[in-house]
Amino acid sequence: MIHILLILMTILCVSGCNHQIRQVPVAQTTLPDMAQDGTPVSEPRVSARYYYLKSLILRRQNQIEPAIALLEKAIATDPESSFLRRDLIRLHLELGQEEKALALAQALVEQNPEDVENLLMLVHLKKDSSQEDQLRHLLRQILELDPENKETYLRLGRIYMENQQLPEALDLFEQMTARLPKYYVAHFYLGEAHFLSGNYKAAQQAFLQSIRLEPDLVEPRFRLVDILREQKKQAGKADHEKIMGIYEQILEIEPENDQALLEMALLYHKTEQIDKAEYLFTELGKKARQNSRLIMTAVDLFISQKRYEDAVTVFSRLEKTDPDNDNLNFFLGMAYESSNNPHQAIQHYLKVSPAHPQYKKTLLTIGFLYREMGQTEKAVAFLEHHHDKNPKDIDIISYLSAFYEKEGDLEKAVALLSKGLADAPENTSLLFRLGTVQDKAGQKDACIATMKKIIRLDPDDASALNYLGYTYADLGIHLDRAETLIKKALDLKPDDGYIMDSLGWVYFQQKKYEKAVGYLEQAAELTSFESIIASHLADAYVKTGRLAEALAVYQKSLANAKEDDAGLALQVEKKIKALEQQLHKTDAGKSDSTDP
């Protein structure tokens, strides 16, 4: 039975794989005798085709690992077959063994670097952005071997545009349109590259050519509108008639195109065609009741693109038709907030019902907006009301405690956080907030105990590791332990300027001033000379005798001090005065020593 099945498989596959697996002598194409366990009796006479067909059977039975073993035997029999090696790579991918597949693909390309299929497979497996230079090289290599490979042009072009390599993108897409003059996608992307380069005339020509080749395309028509908008910025006047004509073309092709309908309604409003605007906005408002996709299209068009005034117009008109729509009220609130109109934003956020998935976010945002408007008492009262309704809500507890802390009511903040932790004793975010408030309240021992608890719960919590280490350093205690803690935090977050500052401060406290300067300079650069970090660096400069540099950095520290850094600002001012006097005496001494 096995013999018959294999013979049938051979007949079915002979036309499909004859050109891909190396031919063997006629004497070896005969299927071998089989033992009772199904293995060949005379191994040397077995062909690559036999192992390949057997692996296909196992693959269809979802026995991937045995199929891999047989395919490896096929490759050992026919080591020059790229087809077999590519199939082996696919099997490893089915098992999720991406690193193994990538290594095999790289070896395959090294074996046969001019096989386009091998190169394409390697390109598909390279996902790491750090390998982008290698990817560019591979894609260019494919185009040299296959100058009409559409997918490769597009992938390489996207890389160029994402990295703002616009001259390279333009050159590539010009090559593509020359090679593939009837391929509308090539002309569209050439238009995109010209548009991003600011060459609107050339972009327009390319988009129009893509439309000539594929008359029902809508995307290049939207890009033509974008060109008209950009020209408006330069000329100060929009050609509303042309823009309206393009939207009409799009709606002839796709009568339900939400983007075109929204833009058309907005344009009617801007050109004071009131009746048309009212009618279309009303129809769109009705549509939004059952079609959340239309609302998300409006979000993408107006809020995501930072067209906030347009967003207010569109969402307020849609909300007028459906005033109880949670989504419309939420996004209208967001539009008003982005337009610096917090009062109106709050009014619409308050209309969002508890059933909405973003309800919690609206509550926290309302509290934040009240505080930003200077109505801190109202913000606190609002969050206290919702905390009473949901006393175990971690987010409300966290925000409300931050408001208490901001108002200087540290006792209340500690009490609230402690109450929250009674219900969620292992919540590390609440614990961290508690530790920082304890520190601010001067409760150093309690702060240290809280940070230790976080580290017990999560040994890789970089924030807690750093906070505990810095606390030790600032107190001048357990400096070796502080160094260990902060080094671990820095391993977890190697580009964090605040952690780097902590390590520099440990070295300062250990009197390793030159070493401290190295870390503190990096920390200051990473944090744009944040006030306390600049002060640390200046302190280290003083200890290493770099007094003029210290004075300049103290002055940066003072300039960057925030309103709530009054104590630090006062300390820095005293250090500046003392240093100026010291420098003055030094200069005076130099002057005296040079007098005749």
Buried (B, 14 or more C-beta within 10 A) or exposed (E): EEEEEBEEBBEEBEEEBEEBBBEBEEEBEEBBEEEEEEEBEEEEBBBBBBBBBBBBBBBEEEBBEBBBEBBBBBBEBBEEBBBBBBBBBEBBBEEEBEEBBBBBBBEBBEEEEEBBBBBBBBBBBBEEEEEEEBBBEBBEBBBEEBBEBBEBBBBBBEBBBEEEBBEBBBBBBBBBBEBBEEBBBBBBBBBBBBBBBEBBEBBBBBBBBBBEBBEEBBBBBBBBBEBBEBBBEEEEEBEBEEBBEBBEBBBEEEEEBBBBBBBBBBBBBEBEBEEBBBEBBBEBBEBBBEBEEBBBBBBEBBBEEEBBEBBBBBBBBBBEBBEEBBBBBBBBBBBBBBBEBBEBBBBBBEBBEEEBEBBBBBBBBBBBBBBEEEBBEBBBEBBBEBBEEBEEBBEBBBBBBBBBBBBEBBEBBBEBBBBBBEEBEEBBBBBBBBBBBBBBBEBBEBBBEBBEBBBEBBEEBBBBBBBBBBBBBBEEEBBEBBBBBBBBBBEBBEEBBBBBBBBBBBBBBBEBBEBBBBBBBBBBEBBEBBBBBBBBBBBBBBBEEBBEBBBBBBBBBBEBBEEEBEEBBEBBBEBBEEBEEBBEEEEEEEEEEEEE
